[in-house]
Amino acid sequence: MLTVRNANQRGHANHGWLDTYHSFSFGDYYDPAHMGFRSLRVINDDKVAAAHGFGMHPHRDMEIITWVLSGALQHKDSMGNGSVIRPGDMQRMTAGKGVFHSEENPSKTDETHLLQIWIVPEKRGLEPSYEEKNFTAESRRNQLRVLASRDGRNGSVTVHQDVTVSTSLLDAGARIEVPIAPGRHLWIQVAKGSVRVNGALLIVGDGAALSNETLAGIEGIKDSEILVFDLN
């Protein structure tokens, strides 16, 4: 079964410096029909104005993944980490027992566009930790590239949950096929462009949940960027 989560049905808030869409309930947006999908709890599609951002704030017991689509994002945390991530950089922070962090747009002129993703960890009270890695555009072109996984395979960052997060930059007309093992579920998020998934058209901002399927056939309609979550 394939269920589409349309972009225009997401939660939305515009704070002036932050224009954000929520695929699942978050903050002041609450919809009991959209509380997450399996262990995937949050996909926030954020546009952060130049020289603005999220000041230092706390998190706990969540795997927080950040994927920048354009611009740059400066990260600082109470573990002593500090860096600027850009498109192609996958960042993972395990909040665990508790951590403070800030995320700010370091540019004085350009907007930052990012997806912030929360995954519920396999257990509570983990030691907070941080990891980031870069993945070239060539390694993502018209093929799935693993960004995050439980075992850190293929050079991906490690997440504390039975989930694999992958991405692809699909040219218009290109097609990839994603096998779905028995008992597994997929969530596909369109970050840019438009694609067809098993015949269903998805435009930018749309998501699709697949359960009780054996294969996801994904075809680029326009040049596109997608994220694929393989979940138990």
C-alpha positions as MATLAB code, in Angstrom:
seq = 'MLTVRNANQRGHANHGWLDTYHSFSFGDYYDPAHMGFRSLRVINDDKVAAAHGFGMHPHRDMEIITWVLSGALQHKDSMGNGSVIRPGDMQRMTAGKGVFHSEENPSKTDETHLLQIWIVPEKRGLEPSYEEKNFTAESRRNQLRVLASRDGRNGSVTVHQDVTVSTSLLDAGARIEVPIAPGRHLWIQVAKGSVRVNGALLIVGDGAALSNETLAGIEGIKDSEILVFDLN';
ca = [
       0.000    0.000    0.000;
       1.236    3.463   -0.929;
      -0.098    6.505    0.930;
       0.822   10.023   -0.206;
       1.334   12.865    2.253;
       0.726   15.930    0.105;
       2.981   18.942    0.594;
       0.060   21.363    0.800;
      -1.510   19.392    3.648;
       1.507   19.679    5.947;
       1.570   21.865    9.018;
       2.964   25.336    8.330;
       4.341   28.211   10.368;
       6.032   31.407    9.229;
       7.950   33.182   11.987;
       9.462   35.765    9.663;
      13.029   34.496   10.003;
      11.826   30.861    9.708;
       9.374   29.481    7.152;
       8.709   25.858    8.074;
       6.529   22.949    6.949;
       5.900   19.905    9.144;
       5.194   16.492    7.606;
       4.287   15.248   11.098;
       2.944   16.877   14.257;
       5.469   19.302   15.701;
       5.346   22.338   17.982;
       2.000   24.104   17.696;
       0.956   21.863   14.795;
      -0.885   18.797   16.037;
      -2.673   16.225   13.901;
      -3.330   12.834   15.520;
      -3.438   11.264   12.029;
       0.150   12.378   11.373;
       2.302   11.673   14.419;
       5.152   10.058   12.483;
       5.755    6.880   10.520;
       7.288    3.906   12.321;
      10.393    5.314   14.112;
      10.439    8.404   11.857;
       9.016   11.153   14.063;
       9.798   14.505   12.406;
      10.514   15.869    8.932;
      10.663   19.646    9.086;
      11.241   21.512    5.827;
      12.895   24.726    7.058;
      13.934   27.939    5.302;
      16.052   30.110    7.577;
      16.635   33.769    6.761;
      20.158   35.141    6.469;
      21.887   35.809    9.816;
      19.105   34.099   11.796;
      18.607   30.706   13.386;
      17.748   28.614   16.396;
      19.541   29.753   19.551;
      20.917   27.296   22.090;
      18.119   24.924   23.165;
      17.827   21.437   24.713;
      16.953   18.008   23.305;
      16.948   14.507   24.714;
      16.230   10.924   23.628;
      16.134   11.605   19.892;
      18.349   10.976   16.864;
      18.486   14.331   15.067;
      19.590   14.329   11.421;
      20.135   17.489    9.402;
      20.389   17.585    5.602;
      21.038   20.959    3.967;
      19.461   21.524    0.544;
      20.935   24.980   -0.121;
      22.987   27.510    1.771;
      24.833   26.664    4.972;
      24.072   25.930    8.631;
      26.348   26.599   11.587;
      26.107   24.066   14.411;
      27.314   24.413   18.006;
      26.543   22.114   20.934;
      27.230   21.525   24.599;
      29.557   18.614   23.722;
      32.002   21.133   22.259;
      31.255   20.456   18.585;
      31.120   23.302   16.114;
      30.974   23.238   12.321;
      29.285   24.658    9.238;
      27.461   22.116    7.095;
      26.460   22.550    3.451;
      24.708   20.469    0.764;
      26.207   16.975    0.768;
      27.009   17.018    4.505;
      25.012   14.595    6.629;
      24.898   15.551   10.300;
      23.717   13.258   13.095;
      23.349   14.240   16.732;
      22.286   11.733   19.369;
      20.552   13.787   22.056;
      20.367   10.835   24.453;
      20.532   11.860   28.116;
      20.405   15.510   27.122;
      22.264   18.034   25.000;
      22.040   21.716   24.077;
      22.689   22.935   20.546;
      22.202   25.900   18.246;
      21.720   26.066   14.469;
      22.195   29.347   12.658;
      22.487   30.605    9.116;
      26.009   32.101    8.960;
      25.376   34.009    5.724;
      24.483   37.693    5.869;
      22.788   37.533    2.454;
      21.584   34.024    1.547;
      18.718   31.908    2.847;
      19.380   28.380    4.134;
      17.039   25.538    3.146;
      17.267   22.315    5.148;
      15.430   19.219    6.252;
      15.610   18.441    9.952;
      14.695   14.844   10.721;
      14.045   13.194   14.077;
      14.200    9.436   14.562;
      13.116    7.792   17.808;
      16.134    5.842   19.142;
      16.005    2.178   20.051;
      16.440    3.029   23.740;
      16.431    6.014   26.052;
      19.328    7.462   27.988;
      22.054    7.055   25.362;
      25.288    9.003   25.692;
      25.036   12.176   23.598;
      27.242   12.086   20.486;
      27.815   13.861   17.189;
      28.898   12.822   13.706;
      29.014   14.349   10.235;
      30.204   13.127    6.837;
      30.209   14.464    3.297;
      28.689   12.648    0.321;
      29.599   13.843   -3.156;
      26.960   14.635   -5.769;
      28.545   12.003   -8.045;
      27.932    9.282   -5.446;
      24.244   10.246   -5.292;
      23.521   10.719   -9.002;
      20.821    8.340  -10.291;
      21.518    5.816   -7.542;
      20.751    5.407   -3.858;
      23.535    6.487   -1.524;
      23.278    5.432    2.127;
      23.660    8.461    4.394;
      22.822    6.983    7.795;
      22.432    3.425    9.076;
      22.492    1.412   12.246;
      25.831   -0.214   11.360;
      27.457    2.758    9.612;
      27.836    0.748    6.442;
      29.341    2.141    3.258;
      30.792    5.073    5.147;
      27.444    6.352    6.409;
      26.877    8.015    9.760;
      25.556    5.762   12.531;
      22.062    6.039   14.001;
      20.804    4.225   17.088;
      17.780    2.645   15.433;
      17.032   -0.042   12.845;
      16.665    2.459   10.014;
      18.560    3.257    6.828;
      18.435    6.771    5.392;
      19.459    7.108    1.739;
      19.330    9.795   -0.926;
      19.440   10.155   -4.681;
      19.827   12.974   -7.178;
      17.605   11.788  -10.006;
      17.860   13.225  -13.489;
      14.614   13.649  -15.399;
      13.836   10.271  -16.967;
      16.179    8.301  -14.710;
      14.769    5.386  -12.711;
      15.892    3.478   -9.649;
      14.316    0.469   -7.973;
      14.365    0.013   -4.216;
      13.640   -3.517   -2.933;
      11.562   -3.665    0.244;
      12.305   -6.647    2.473;
       9.449   -8.494    4.234;
       8.312   -6.597    7.305;
      10.051   -3.371    6.224;
       8.462   -0.041    5.376;
       9.607    2.915    3.251;
       9.052    6.619    3.545;
      10.081    8.640    0.471;
      10.425   12.423    0.791;
      10.756   14.658   -2.261;
      13.174   17.461   -1.411;
      13.423   18.921   -4.930;
      11.727   18.339   -8.276;
       9.100   15.663   -8.876;
       9.083   11.872   -9.222;
       6.771    8.935   -9.779;
       6.741    6.210   -7.155;
       5.008    3.011   -8.277;
       2.994    5.166  -10.673;
       1.999    7.874   -8.158;
       3.167   11.414   -8.921;
       4.980   13.156   -6.057;
       5.972   16.825   -6.252;
       8.411   18.771   -4.108;
       7.453   18.552   -0.434;
       5.340   15.416   -0.874;
       6.058   12.260    1.072;
       4.919    8.684    0.509;
       4.579    5.801    2.943;
       4.918    2.282    1.551;
       3.894   -0.779    3.557;
       3.232   -4.352    2.435;
       5.075   -3.681   -0.818;
       8.076   -5.541   -2.250;
       9.522   -2.814   -4.487;
       9.523    0.947   -4.942;
      10.095    2.023   -8.536;
      11.133    5.692   -8.522;
      11.350    7.696  -11.749;
      12.536   11.284  -12.055;
       9.955   13.506  -13.781;
      12.069   16.617  -13.262;
      15.626   16.746  -11.951;
      14.971   15.757   -8.360;
      16.414   15.093   -4.926;
      14.793   12.498   -2.692;
      15.361   10.948    0.706;
      14.404    7.317    1.307;
      13.859    5.905    4.810;
      13.893    2.112    5.214;
      12.194    1.376    8.560;
      11.268   -1.683   10.587;
];
